[in-house]
Amino acid sequence: MIKFFRKIRQNLLMENKTGKYLKYAIGEIVLVMIGILLALQVNNWNTERIQRIESRELSKRLLLETNQNIELLKREVENQNQGLDDLLQFLKMTGNNYKEKSIEKTDSLLYRIISSPRFKLNTSVLEEAISTGSLASIKSDSLRNLIYELPSVFTEIKDDIGYIDNHDNFYLFKRFYEIASLRAVDGKFSPYAVKLESSKFSNIDNRIILNDMQFESLVDNKYFLISTLLNHYEVTQTKLLKISDMLSEEIKK
């Protein structure tokens, strides 16, 4: 093809048809430019097609992880709402008339309220998308911004759980160990109750803890800490539900 065009140019020059040669040369340049533009267009189209595929695949993976976290949060919210109820029940039993309360119920509530939250959301796909920069392939600015907010939201939850854990380890458990029998509780309600058996000390009555103002204050404080955690759970759940809907729409595009 190149030889063909070259021969045409040579013939025009030999025939001294300079005007026609210039027109032909300009036409040839235009054709080359059109060819280059078409090649660029095809390349851009192919690049965009690959990006759309990558974006869709990432959206699918993020949607799966997001929906898993929504279910995890749903169950955890139920658990911690039950925890708040247990704390309130215990606070209603405190006071000078503690001997009128049930030993069994007291031990049962103690077993539940000394448990600290153990919860972690799935973040592997999110972390990968942010660290590799692949999150940029998602076209929706509002969706990307919401996803970028998740690490800080998850950190708030982690911090809240850390505060509760420290509160329990350094204050609640410490006071519990000073005035009550953990074995009396575990021997009835823990998964290892059969092996642990009941305490061999006589006259154990954990109801005495109901008459301890310091322990009452610690339980009261734990109620506020759990309530704060639940507020962050609800904020996170709202964000995840919105992200889930937007990711579903993104996949349909």
C-alpha positions in Angstrom: 0.0 0.0 0.0 2.9 2.4 0.9 4.6 1.6 -2.5 1.3 2.3 -4.2 1.0 5.8 -2.7 4.7 6.4 -3.3 4.3 5.6 -7.0 1.4 8.0 -7.4 3.5 10.8 -5.9 6.5 10.0 -8.2 4.2 10.1 -11.2 2.8 13.4 -10.3 6.2 14.9 -9.8 7.5 13.5 -13.1 4.5 15.0 -14.9 5.3 18.3 -13.2 1.8 18.4 -11.7 2.8 20.2 -8.5 -0.7 21.5 -7.6 -2.2 18.0 -7.8 0.8 16.7 -5.9 0.2 19.1 -3.0 -3.5 18.3 -3.0 -2.7 14.6 -3.0 -0.1 15.0 -0.2 -2.6 16.9 1.9 -5.2 14.2 1.3 -2.7 11.6 2.3 -1.9 13.4 5.5 -5.6 13.7 6.3 -6.0 10.0 5.7 -3.1 9.2 8.0 -4.6 11.5 10.7 -8.0 9.9 10.4 -6.3 6.5 10.7 -4.5 7.6 13.9 -7.7 9.1 15.4 -9.6 5.9 14.6 -6.8 3.8 16.2 -6.9 6.1 19.3 -10.7 5.8 19.5 -10.6 2.0 19.3 -7.9 2.0 22.0 -9.9 4.3 24.2 -13.0 2.2 23.7 -11.1 -1.0 24.6 -9.6 0.7 27.7 -13.1 1.9 28.8 -14.5 -1.6 28.2 -11.8 -3.2 30.4 -12.4 -0.5 33.1 -16.1 -1.2 33.0 -15.5 -4.9 33.5 -13.0 -4.3 36.4 -15.4 -1.8 38.0 -18.3 -4.3 37.7 -16.3 -7.1 39.2 -15.1 -4.9 42.1 -18.6 -3.8 42.7 -19.8 -7.4 42.9 -17.1 -8.2 45.4 -17.8 -5.1 47.5 -21.5 -5.8 47.4 -21.0 -9.4 48.7 -18.7 -8.1 51.5 -21.2 -5.3 52.3 -24.2 -7.6 52.5 -22.2 -9.9 54.8 -21.4 -7.0 57.1 -25.1 -6.0 57.1 -26.1 -9.4 58.4 -23.3 -9.5 60.9 -24.3 -6.1 62.2 -27.9 -7.1 62.4 -27.1 -10.0 64.7 -24.7 -8.0 66.7 -27.2 -5.2 67.3 -29.7 -7.8 68.6 -27.0 -9.2 70.9 -26.1 -5.8 72.3 -29.7 -4.7 72.7 -30.1 -7.9 74.8 -27.0 -6.8 76.7 -28.6 -3.4 77.5 -31.7 -5.2 78.7 -29.5 -7.4 81.0 -27.7 -4.4 82.4 -31.1 -2.6 83.1 -32.5 -5.7 84.8 -29.4 -5.9 87.1 -29.6 -2.2 88.0 -33.3 -2.7 88.9 -32.2 -5.4 91.4 -29.5 -3.3 93.2 -30.1 -1.8 96.7 -30.3 -2.7 100.4 -33.0 -5.3 99.9 -30.7 -7.5 97.9 -31.5 -10.6 100.0 -35.0 -10.5 98.6 -33.7 -11.1 95.1 -33.2 -14.5 93.4 -29.7 -16.0 93.6 -30.2 -17.8 90.4 -31.3 -14.7 88.5 -28.4 -12.7 90.0 -25.8 -15.2 88.9 -27.4 -15.5 85.4 -27.3 -11.7 84.9 -23.8 -11.5 86.3 -22.6 -14.1 83.7 -24.1 -12.1 80.9 -23.1 -8.6 81.9 -19.4 -9.4 82.5 -19.1 -10.5 78.9 -17.4 -7.9 76.6 -18.4 -7.5 72.9 -16.3 -9.5 70.5 -17.1 -8.3 67.0 -15.2 -7.6 63.8 -16.5 -6.6 60.3 -15.2 -8.1 57.1 -12.8 -5.5 55.4 -10.5 -7.5 53.1 -12.1 -6.4 49.8 -12.5 -2.8 51.0 -8.8 -2.6 52.1 -7.6 -4.1 48.8 -9.7 -1.7 46.8 -8.3 1.3 48.6 -4.7 0.2 48.8 -4.5 -0.8 45.1 -6.4 2.3 43.9 -8.9 0.1 42.1 -11.7 1.9 43.9 -11.2 4.7 41.4 -12.7 2.5 38.7 -16.1 3.1 40.2 -17.6 6.0 38.3 -20.1 7.2 40.9 -18.5 10.0 43.0 -21.1 9.7 45.7 -20.7 5.9 46.0 -16.9 6.2 46.1 -17.1 8.9 48.8 -19.4 6.7 50.9 -17.0 3.7 50.6 -14.0 5.9 51.5 -15.8 6.8 54.7 -16.1 3.2 55.9 -12.6 2.8 57.4 -13.1 5.7 59.8 -16.6 4.4 60.7 -15.2 0.9 61.3 -12.4 2.5 63.4 -15.0 4.1 65.6 -16.6 0.8 66.3 -13.2 -0.8 67.0 -12.4 2.0 69.4 -15.8 1.7 71.2 -15.2 -2.0 71.7 -11.7 -1.2 73.0 -13.2 1.2 75.6 -15.7 -1.4 76.8 -12.9 -4.1 76.9 -10.7 -1.8 79.0 -13.5 -0.8 81.3 -14.4 -4.4 82.0 -10.8 -5.7 82.4 -9.5 -2.9 84.6 -12.7 -2.0 86.6 -15.7 -4.2 86.3 -13.9 -7.6 86.5 -11.6 -6.3 89.2 -14.5 -5.2 91.5 -16.4 -8.4 90.7 -13.4 -10.6 91.7 -13.1 -8.7 95.0 -16.7 -9.3 96.2 -18.2 -12.2 94.3 -17.5 -15.8 93.1 -16.8 -16.2 89.4 -16.8 -20.0 89.8 -20.3 -19.9 91.2 -21.4 -18.2 88.1 -19.4 -20.2 85.6 -20.3 -23.4 87.4 -23.9 -22.8 86.4 -23.9 -21.0 83.1 -20.7 -21.3 81.2 -20.0 -23.9 78.4 -17.6 -25.5 80.9 -20.0 -25.7 83.8 -19.9 -29.5 84.0 -16.1 -29.6 84.2 -15.8 -26.6 86.5 -18.6 -27.7 88.9 -19.7 -25.4 91.7 -17.4 -23.6 94.1 -16.4 -25.7 97.1 -16.6 -22.7 99.4 -19.6 -22.7 101.6 -22.2 -19.9 102.0 -21.4 -18.3 98.7 -24.1 -15.7 97.9 -23.3 -13.4 95.0 -26.4 -11.3 95.8 -24.0 -9.3 98.0 -22.8 -7.6 94.8 -26.3 -6.1 94.4 -25.6 -4.0 97.5 -22.3 -2.7 96.2 -22.5 0.9 95.0 -19.2 0.8 93.2 -20.2 -2.2 91.1 -23.6 -0.6 90.5 -21.8 2.5 89.1 -19.6 0.3 86.9 -22.7 -1.4 85.4 -24.3 1.9 84.9 -21.3 3.2 83.0 -21.2 0.0 80.9 -24.8 0.8 79.9 -23.6 4.1 78.4 -20.7 2.5 76.7 -22.8 -0.1 75.0 -25.4 2.5 74.0 -22.7 4.5 72.3 -21.5 1.4 70.5 -25.1 0.7 69.4 -25.4 4.2 68.0 -22.3 3.7 65.9 -23.7 0.3 64.8 -26.8 2.0 63.6 -24.9 4.7 61.7 -22.7 2.0 60.1 -25.7 -0.1 59.2 -27.4 2.9 57.5 -24.3 3.6 55.4 -23.9 -0.1 54.5 -27.5 -0.4 53.3 -27.1 2.7 51.2 -23.8 1.4 49.7 -25.4 -1.9 49.0 -28.2 -0.3 47.0 -25.8 1.9 45.1 -23.5 -1.0 44.3 -26.5 -3.0 43.0 -27.3 -0.1 40.7 -23.6 0.2 39.6 -23.5 -3.4 38.6 -26.6 -3.0 36.4 -25.0 -0.3 34.4 
